[in-house]
Amino acid sequence: MTTLELAAGSTWQTVFVAVVLALGYISLVVIWFAFFREKK
């Protein structure tokens, strides 16, 4: 594995983790808002 391939792989992995975290965070916010709207 070359350094370029390794760098590209780690960059893709970082982007993937960031996207998953962002989606999870957005889902939590949406669920939180829905929950509070139901309580009122």
N, C-alpha and C positions, 0 to 999 in steps of 0.2 A: 504494500500500500504506500503510495507516494504521499508527501506532505500535503500536496494540493488536494488530493482525494480525502485525506484525513480532515483537513480544514473545512472542505465543502460538506463532509459528513457531519462534523460537529456543528456547523452553522445550521444545516437542515434540522438537526436534532434540537438545537436551541429554539429555532423557529417553531417546530412542532410542539415542544413543551410550552412555549409562550402562547400558542394558539389554544392548546388544551386548557391551560390555566385561565386564559381570557374567557373561553366558552363556559368553563365551570363558574367563574366569577359572575358572568352575565346571568347564567341560570339561577344562581343564588339570589341575585338582586331581583330578578323577575319573580321568583317564588316568594321572596320576602315582601315585595310590593303587593302581590296577590293575597298573601296571608293577611297583611295589615288592612287591605281594602275589604276583605271578608269580615274582619273583626269589627269594623266601624258600622 
